Amino acid sequence: MESVAKALEEVLSSALPQGCITVGVYEAAKSLNVDPDNVVLCLLATDDEEDVALQIHFTLIQAFCCENDINILRVSNMRRLAEILGGVKPGGEPMDLHCVLVTNPQSSLWKDPALSKVNRFCRDSRCLDQWVPVINLPDR
């Protein structure tokens, strides 16, 4: 499990400078609606589980991802996720990290061993009837 968390960190760290990260529930929903074939991974936060509206959004996003064969992970340790992704939008506003999409670069299909490892973990989890596995990002 720890190696999958490390692979996820590598995926996010390499996707960020390529502009292949979409953050925010509404931004993710728009991106999924416009070009779902370009999305390679969807991350959903495990915190704020008492926020009913957010959980409804998560349910809809999960259904859409399942329908479009997009791997989904629930991620705990949002502080670490914020560290990896920079945590702040231009202008100093904090990012909405409740939903993060990783997309393919426009140039070509992305062949990243770390992404392959994360995708394999998601596939193996589905075989065990864990449709949305949870990953804990370890503190640094």
Backbone bond lengths (Angstrom), bond angles and torsions (degrees), N, CA, C in turn:
res aa  C-N    CA-C-N  psi(-1)  N-CA   C-N-CA  omega(-1)  CA-C   N-CA-C  phi
1 M - - - 1.456 - - 1.525 110.92 -
2 E 1.341 116.26 -40.18 1.455 119.57 179.94 1.523 111.30 -64.28
3 S 1.336 116.92 -35.67 1.460 119.25 179.29 1.527 111.12 -68.54
4 V 1.324 117.00 -31.06 1.466 120.29 176.40 1.527 109.58 -69.35
5 A 1.331 116.75 -39.81 1.472 120.49 177.21 1.522 109.92 -62.43
6 K 1.318 116.52 -41.02 1.464 120.49 177.84 1.534 110.68 -64.90
7 A 1.336 116.49 -41.14 1.463 120.65 177.66 1.527 110.54 -63.07
8 L 1.343 116.44 -39.49 1.461 120.22 178.05 1.529 110.64 -62.81
9 E 1.332 116.89 -42.00 1.463 120.26 176.48 1.525 110.91 -59.83
10 E 1.337 117.03 -41.52 1.467 121.03 178.38 1.523 110.91 -63.30
11 V 1.331 116.95 -43.36 1.466 121.02 178.77 1.525 110.10 -58.42
12 L 1.337 116.05 -49.11 1.463 120.23 -178.14 1.526 111.34 -64.95
13 S 1.327 116.61 -42.33 1.469 120.70 -179.18 1.521 112.27 -65.07
14 S 1.324 117.66 -34.59 1.464 119.01 179.61 1.530 111.93 -84.24
15 A 1.336 118.11 -27.99 1.464 120.86 179.87 1.524 112.32 -75.81
16 L 1.325 116.46 -32.23 1.462 120.48 -175.56 1.528 113.15 -58.54
17 P 1.352 120.25 -52.84 1.466 118.53 -179.02 1.530 113.87 -67.90
18 Q 1.327 116.60 -17.31 1.468 120.18 177.93 1.529 112.28 -85.59
19 G 1.341 116.27 -3.13 1.464 120.22 -178.70 1.517 112.48 73.48
20 C 1.328 116.71 29.25 1.462 121.67 -175.75 1.523 112.81 -105.87
21 I 1.329 117.09 27.42 1.460 122.84 179.45 1.528 108.57 -122.28
22 T 1.320 115.72 131.64 1.463 121.89 172.79 1.520 106.77 -119.05
23 V 1.328 117.32 124.78 1.471 120.60 -179.31 1.522 110.63 -115.57
24 G 1.324 115.10 145.23 1.453 121.17 177.50 1.517 111.37 107.88
25 V 1.317 115.83 140.94 1.463 121.47 -178.22 1.527 110.63 -61.94
26 Y 1.323 117.40 -48.54 1.463 120.10 -176.65 1.524 111.75 -70.56
27 E 1.341 117.03 -40.35 1.455 120.87 178.10 1.528 109.91 -63.27
28 A 1.338 116.30 -40.16 1.470 120.47 179.67 1.528 110.75 -65.55
29 A 1.328 115.90 -43.31 1.469 119.64 179.27 1.526 110.57 -60.71
30 K 1.335 116.77 -41.76 1.471 119.98 178.01 1.522 110.64 -63.04
31 S 1.336 116.62 -45.35 1.459 121.49 -179.25 1.531 111.30 -63.24
32 L 1.324 116.51 -42.36 1.466 120.15 178.67 1.521 111.07 -63.66
33 N 1.317 116.71 -37.12 1.458 120.76 179.97 1.523 112.06 -69.17
34 V 1.333 116.89 -39.25 1.464 121.64 -176.25 1.526 111.83 -76.35
35 D 1.336 117.64 -46.37 1.466 119.91 -172.95 1.529 111.53 -147.56
36 P 1.338 118.20 71.03 1.464 119.98 -177.64 1.526 113.19 -65.16
37 D 1.327 118.14 -26.18 1.469 120.68 -179.01 1.518 112.49 -68.59
38 N 1.322 117.57 -17.21 1.459 122.07 -178.62 1.535 112.33 -88.59
39 V 1.335 117.42 -11.28 1.468 121.92 -177.37 1.532 109.18 -87.00
40 V 1.346 115.88 127.41 1.463 120.13 -178.76 1.524 112.97 -106.53
41 L 1.341 118.00 -16.05 1.455 121.06 -177.84 1.528 109.76 -161.62
42 C 1.338 115.88 141.42 1.461 122.03 176.79 1.523 108.14 -123.78
43 L 1.335 116.12 128.31 1.463 122.33 177.64 1.520 109.19 -112.91
44 L 1.318 116.17 132.47 1.458 121.67 178.09 1.518 109.03 -123.52
45 A 1.312 116.84 138.56 1.464 122.30 -178.39 1.524 110.63 -70.22
46 T 1.326 115.68 149.51 1.467 119.84 175.52 1.521 111.65 -96.01
47 D 1.349 117.91 -10.12 1.463 119.34 179.57 1.528 110.51 -83.18
48 D 1.294 117.80 177.69 1.478 123.79 179.67 1.524 112.51 57.64
49 E 1.327 116.97 37.95 1.457 119.53 -178.43 1.528 112.50 -72.29
50 E 1.358 117.17 -11.13 1.449 118.24 176.42 1.523 112.57 -87.47
51 D 1.322 118.23 -7.27 1.462 122.83 178.86 1.538 108.71 -80.50
52 V 1.333 115.93 100.40 1.459 121.73 -173.95 1.531 111.64 -62.21
53 A 1.325 117.54 -42.78 1.463 120.55 -179.59 1.525 110.74 -61.83
54 L 1.315 116.85 -41.86 1.465 120.76 178.91 1.528 110.56 -64.61
55 Q 1.325 117.25 -40.27 1.462 120.59 179.23 1.528 111.61 -65.24
56 I 1.323 117.47 -34.35 1.465 120.77 175.53 1.523 109.67 -64.97
57 H 1.328 117.10 -44.02 1.473 120.47 176.58 1.529 110.30 -60.03
58 F 1.333 116.58 -44.43 1.467 120.53 179.37 1.528 111.06 -59.33
59 T 1.323 116.58 -42.92 1.464 120.63 -179.55 1.522 110.61 -61.69
60 L 1.326 116.84 -43.97 1.465 120.68 178.98 1.527 111.48 -65.99
61 I 1.325 116.78 -42.05 1.468 120.36 179.20 1.528 109.84 -65.01
62 Q 1.335 117.16 -42.91 1.463 120.62 178.49 1.528 111.00 -60.68
63 A 1.324 117.17 -44.31 1.463 120.91 179.79 1.528 110.43 -61.75
64 F 1.330 116.04 -43.59 1.454 120.47 179.95 1.529 110.49 -63.38
65 C 1.333 116.59 -43.57 1.466 120.55 -179.93 1.526 111.25 -64.45
66 C 1.324 117.26 -42.57 1.468 120.22 178.06 1.527 110.82 -61.84
67 E 1.320 115.68 -42.04 1.464 120.42 -179.58 1.532 111.75 -65.25
68 N 1.335 116.91 -28.59 1.464 121.30 -176.84 1.533 112.87 -106.78
69 D 1.330 117.08 16.31 1.474 122.48 177.37 1.521 113.26 56.20
70 I 1.325 116.35 42.97 1.467 122.35 176.71 1.524 107.50 -104.00
71 N 1.325 117.06 126.52 1.458 121.03 179.11 1.520 110.60 -67.41
72 I 1.342 115.20 141.88 1.463 122.21 -178.12 1.523 108.76 -126.08
73 L 1.321 115.86 138.35 1.461 122.49 172.64 1.523 108.53 -130.30
74 R 1.325 117.13 141.21 1.460 121.34 167.31 1.523 105.67 -92.31
75 V 1.325 117.10 135.08 1.457 121.98 -175.64 1.521 110.08 -119.75
76 S 1.338 115.36 126.38 1.458 119.53 172.43 1.526 107.68 -100.20
77 N 1.310 116.44 167.06 1.469 124.61 -175.63 1.531 110.77 71.48
78 M 1.312 114.32 66.71 1.465 120.66 -178.92 1.528 111.72 -66.15
79 R 1.325 117.33 -26.09 1.460 119.73 177.09 1.528 109.98 -62.28
80 R 1.333 117.06 -43.58 1.470 120.83 178.85 1.530 110.43 -66.97
81 L 1.321 117.68 -39.68 1.466 120.87 177.42 1.524 110.11 -60.54
82 A 1.324 116.94 -41.89 1.469 121.10 177.59 1.524 110.81 -62.29
83 E 1.327 117.53 -39.39 1.474 120.89 177.51 1.520 110.79 -61.54
84 I 1.316 116.97 -44.80 1.467 121.41 -177.99 1.522 110.62 -64.23
85 L 1.332 116.46 -41.89 1.466 120.67 -174.36 1.527 113.75 -92.96
86 G 1.304 117.76 3.45 1.457 119.64 179.05 1.514 112.94 92.72
87 G 1.335 118.10 -25.86 1.453 122.91 170.79 1.510 118.44 70.77
88 V 1.332 119.06 -11.76 1.468 120.50 -175.38 1.527 109.08 -136.80
89 K 1.340 115.02 134.89 1.467 120.28 174.76 1.521 109.06 -75.83
90 P 1.339 117.41 160.20 1.460 118.33 172.20 1.528 108.95 -56.39
91 G 1.308 116.92 132.15 1.450 122.07 -176.33 1.515 112.01 103.72
92 G 1.345 117.02 -2.10 1.446 121.34 174.16 1.518 116.68 87.61
93 E 1.331 118.43 -1.17 1.462 121.72 -179.39 1.531 110.03 -77.00
94 P 1.346 118.50 134.77 1.466 119.48 179.64 1.532 111.29 -66.10
95 M 1.333 115.84 147.62 1.461 121.42 179.58 1.526 110.57 -78.11
96 D 1.322 116.17 149.26 1.458 122.15 170.31 1.523 106.58 -88.20
97 L 1.322 116.63 98.89 1.460 121.41 -175.98 1.523 112.75 -94.71
98 H 1.323 117.67 16.78 1.462 119.73 178.88 1.515 111.68 -66.05
99 C 1.325 117.27 -27.59 1.462 121.61 176.23 1.524 108.17 -139.96
100 V 1.325 115.62 129.55 1.469 121.76 179.04 1.520 107.68 -131.15
101 L 1.329 116.49 129.11 1.462 121.25 175.04 1.518 109.64 -108.52
102 V 1.315 115.64 141.80 1.456 121.92 171.63 1.526 105.80 -109.99
103 T 1.336 115.94 126.57 1.466 120.62 -178.29 1.521 110.55 -115.64
104 N 1.327 114.98 164.20 1.459 120.89 175.34 1.518 109.73 -73.19
105 P 1.338 117.32 143.33 1.467 118.05 171.21 1.529 109.13 -63.25
106 Q 1.317 116.86 151.01 1.463 120.82 -177.44 1.527 112.53 -63.67
107 S 1.339 116.86 -29.66 1.465 120.48 -173.76 1.519 113.24 -64.62
108 S 1.341 117.58 -46.61 1.463 119.37 -176.36 1.513 109.79 -162.17
109 L 1.312 115.47 173.94 1.460 118.97 174.83 1.512 109.01 -67.95
110 W 1.276 115.47 139.32 1.452 123.61 -172.74 1.517 109.35 -86.20
111 K 1.317 116.97 117.55 1.464 121.88 177.43 1.516 107.66 -108.63
112 D 1.309 116.63 89.30 1.459 122.86 -177.06 1.527 107.71 -117.31
113 P 1.351 118.06 123.09 1.467 119.30 179.73 1.529 112.99 -59.21
114 A 1.324 117.54 -34.46 1.466 120.68 178.81 1.534 110.10 -66.01
115 L 1.334 116.95 -41.68 1.462 120.52 177.76 1.525 109.99 -64.63
116 S 1.327 117.40 -39.19 1.464 120.79 177.32 1.523 110.74 -60.76
117 K 1.318 116.52 -40.01 1.475 120.94 179.14 1.525 111.08 -64.88
118 V 1.333 116.91 -43.98 1.466 121.19 178.53 1.530 109.85 -64.25
119 N 1.332 116.87 -44.10 1.467 120.44 179.43 1.526 111.30 -63.08
120 R 1.320 117.39 -39.94 1.466 121.72 178.12 1.545 109.82 -63.13
121 F 1.338 116.36 -42.36 1.464 120.82 177.24 1.529 110.52 -59.75
122 C 1.324 117.24 -43.97 1.470 120.93 178.92 1.530 110.49 -62.78
123 R 1.322 116.62 -44.89 1.469 121.28 179.74 1.540 110.29 -61.97
124 D 1.337 116.39 -46.60 1.471 120.47 179.65 1.525 111.08 -62.99
125 S 1.325 117.02 -37.31 1.467 120.67 178.56 1.524 110.90 -64.64
126 R 1.338 116.54 -40.02 1.472 119.55 177.91 1.528 110.86 -62.22
127 C 1.328 117.22 -36.17 1.467 120.97 177.05 1.525 111.45 -62.57
128 L 1.316 116.69 -26.07 1.465 122.63 178.07 1.532 111.64 -95.74
129 D 1.337 116.70 14.90 1.465 123.87 -178.70 1.526 113.24 62.56
130 Q 1.316 117.66 27.80 1.462 122.27 171.03 1.529 106.50 -105.85
131 W 1.316 116.21 88.75 1.458 120.83 -171.97 1.516 112.64 -71.61
132 V 1.325 117.29 -28.03 1.460 120.90 178.50 1.525 107.57 -132.08
133 P 1.345 116.98 83.89 1.467 119.58 -178.13 1.529 111.59 -68.55
134 V 1.339 115.04 155.74 1.462 122.03 -179.99 1.524 109.25 -106.28
135 I 1.326 116.23 133.27 1.462 123.26 176.71 1.524 107.71 -117.86
136 N 1.315 116.22 133.78 1.461 120.93 174.09 1.520 108.87 -101.42
137 L 1.307 117.32 115.79 1.462 120.64 176.69 1.523 108.19 -75.66
138 P 1.339 117.24 120.02 1.473 118.65 -178.32 1.520 111.71 -71.45
139 D 1.331 115.25 147.17 1.468 120.90 176.29 1.509 109.83 -66.05
140 R 1.318 116.13 154.36 1.467 121.95 176.29 1.504 108.68 -109.86
